[in-house]
Amino acid sequence: MKTLKITLLCCLLSAFTFASVSQNQRDALVALYNATNGNSWNNSWDLDKPVTDWHGLTIENDNIVAISLSFNNLRGNLPSDISKLTHLRHLNLAFNKLEGELPESITELTSLESIQLFSNNFSGSIPSDIGNLENLKVLELFNNNLSGEIPVSIGQLVQLENLNLSSNRLIGKLPTTITELSALKVLSVFDNNLLGTIPSSIGELSQLEELVLSNNAFYGNLPSELAQLSNLKTLLLSNNGFKGNYASLKDQLPSIVDFDLDEVNMKGALATLDTEEGED
């Protein structure tokens, strides 16, 4: 009888040990561990210990709300089971060696406020339903191998403040829906294969502080509405096919600190000014 009581006590203690996180969430974490070569992480998890002891997790009210495993030698794919972490607000897996496509299931994590997956080797397209993440404030996917077009649904991320898709292989035009992101402070698509003109409605992004469009195939005249961006501190435009009066634009941006142009375009703009003055 005494042995039975001890056995029951051990079972209860074991159950209590893992009760802090639901089985579904624990399963999702184990799937992440297995899919990314967890036993070779710099800071690995001991799966025999409580989830509360695992490195890089933030737990609130018995729910996983943040995963921070940057610089941790994760190798492999991001598993679709991550969608079971329904309370997740922050996902930071930057500076690892992850590859493969971003699972569509990540768009089911509607509590997410930040996604930081930069400096990996992810490929394929950005999930088309990325706009489902209505609470997202930070989306940083730069320095990967992502291809395809920027999804139109990105315009649904009305709380987004930081959008950085630089140094990928993205194609197509900058979707006009981006100009619906009224809270946006950073828009960076440097070093892709994007093309087309910049929509005049970009002037509606009144909170924008950083606009980085360099090293793409954009063309046409820069919209005069850029001068409405009174909070803009960084405007990088070089290595595109833009036309326009750059010198005049810079003078109209009171907060500008970093202003990057092609030297040939700047000379062209100044020559245009000289010609106009001569005609007068």
N, C-alpha and C positions, 0 to 999 in steps of 0.2 A: 504494500500500500504506500509505504514511504517512497519507494522507487517511482511509483506511478505519479505521485505528487511532484516529485522532482522533475520528471519528464514533462508533465503538464506545465510546470513553471518555466522550464527552458523553452517550450514551444511558445508560451505567452510572451516571454522576453524577446524571442526571435521575431514574433509578429509585431511587437511594439517597436522593435529596432527599425523595421522597414515601413512602419505605418505612417511615417512623416511624409512620404511621397507615395502617390497611388501607383499600383502595379503598371498601369498603362504608361505613366510617365517614366517609371523605371525601365520598362521594356524599350521605350524610345531612346533612352540614354544608352542602354546596352547595345541597341542597334547602331547608334552613332559610334560607339567604341569599337564594335566589330567591323564596321564598314570603313573605318579610318585607321586600322592597324594599331588599336589602342595599346597593345602591350609594348609598342615601340615609341609611344609618346615621351616627350621630355618629362612631363609630369603625368604619370599614368594613374588610372583608377584601380583600386583593389575592389573587385566586384563582390568580395566576401564581406566587405565593410559596409556600414550604412551609407546611403546616398549623401547624407549630410557631411560625410568625410571626404567626398570626391572633390578633386581640384577644379576650380574655375566655375563653380555653380553658385548661384544666389537663390535661396529658397525663402519664400514668404508664405505664411499660412498654408504650409504643407504643399506648396506648388513651386515648380521650377519657373522662375521669372527671368533669369539671365544665365547665359552660357558665355564664358570668356576663356577661350583656349587659343589665343593668338601666340605665335612663335612656339608652338608645341609639337611640331613634327607630325601633324596629322597627314596621312597619306591615304588616298582612296576617294570614294564618292560620298556625297551627302545623301543619306538614306531618306526615302519617302516617309519612313516612320516618324520623322521629326514632327510631322503634323499632329502627333499625339500630345505634344507639349503645348496644349491649348492656352496656357497662361503665360507663355514666353513673351517677354517684352524686349529683350536685347539679345542679339545673336552676333557674337564676335569670334570669327574663325580666321582672322586675317593672318598673313605671313605664315602660311602653311604650304602643303603640297597637294592640295585637293584638286581633283579633276572631274571630268564628266559633266553632265548637264545639271543645272539647278532643277530639283524636282518641282513639278507643278504643285505638289501638295504643300509647298512652303507658303502658297498664297491662301491657305486655310488658317494660317496663324494670325488671326485678325487683331490680336492684342499686341503684335509686334510694333515697337516704336523705332527700333534701329536694326539694320542689317549691315554688317561689316564683314564682307567676304573678299576684300581686296588682297592683291598679291598672292594669288593662288594660280591654278591653271584650269579654271572652269571653262567649259566650251559650250557650244549650242546657243540657243536663244534665251533671252530674258523671258521668264514665264509670261504668257499673254495676259493672264488675269492678275498681274501684279497690282492692279488698281483696287483689288479687294482689300488690300492692307490699309484700311481707312485711318488707322492711328499712326502710320509710319511717318517719322520725322527725318530719319537719316537712311539713305540708300547709297552705300559705297561699294561699288563692284569694280573699281578701277584695277588696272594691271592684271587682267586675266586674258582669256582667249575667246571671249563671248562674240557671237556673230549674229547675223540677222538684223532686223529693224528694231528700233525702240518702240515698245508696244504703245498703241494709242491710249490704252487704259491708264497709262501713267498719269494722265491728267486728273484722275479721280483721287489721287493722293493729296488731298487739299491741305493736309497738315505738314506736308514735306517741306523741310528747311534746307536740306543738303542732298543734292543729287550729283553724284560723281561716277561717271561711266567711262572715264578716260582710259587710254591705252588698252583698247580692245580691238575687235575687227568688225565693229558695227557698221551697217550700211543704211542707205535710204536717207530720207529727209528727217529733219528735226520735227517731230509731230507738233502741230499747232496746239494740241491739247496741253502741252507743257506750259503755255502761257496762262493756263487756268490755276496754276500753283501759286496762289497769292501770298503764301508764307515763305516762298523760296528765297534763300539767301545765297546759296552756292549752286551754280549750274556749270558743270565741267564735263566736256565731251572731247577733250584734247586727244589727238593721236588716234583717230578712227578713220573710217572711209565714208563719212557722212557727206552729203551733198545738198544742193538746193539753196534757196534763199532763206534769209532769216525773217520770220513773220513780223510785221509791224506791231502786232499785239504784244510783242515782248516788252514793249514800253509799259505794259500794265503790271509788270512784276516789280512793284514799288519797293519791296524789301530787299531786292537783289544787291548783293555786295561783291559778288565774284562771278564773272562770266568768262569762261575759258573755251574758245572755239578753235584754237590753233591746230595746225596739222590735220586738216580735213580737205574736202573738196567743195566747200561752200563757195558761192559766187553771187554776183549781183551787187546792187547798191546796198549799203548798210542803211537800215531804216532810220529816219530822222528821229523816230520815237525813242531811240536809245538815249537821247539827251534828257528824257524824263526820269531816268534812273538816278535820282539824286543821291542815293546811298552807295552807288557803285564805286568800289575802291580798286578793283582789278578787272581789266578788260584786255584779254589776250586774243589776237585775231590773226597772227602771222601764218604764213604757208597755207593760204586759201586763195580764192580768186575774187576777193571783194573789191568793189570800187566805191569811191566816195570821198568826201572832204574830211579826211581823218583829223587834220589839224584843227579844223573848226569844231569837230565833235569833242576832242579832248578839252577844248576851252569851255565847253558847255557842261562838263562833268565836274562839279565842285569838289567832290570827295576823292577823285581818282588819284591813286598812288602808283599802281603798276599799269602801264599802257604799252602794249607790245604790238608792233606793226612790222610788215615787210618794208625794208628800206626803200625798195623800188616804188612801193605804193605811197610811202610818205613823200618821196620826191615828186611823184606824179601829182599828189594832192597839192603840194606847194607850187608846182608848175602851173596847175590849174588856177590857183589863187593869183599868181603873178600875171597870168594871161588876162584874167578877169579885171585886175586892177589896171593893166595897160589899156584895155578897151575903154575903161571909164575915163 
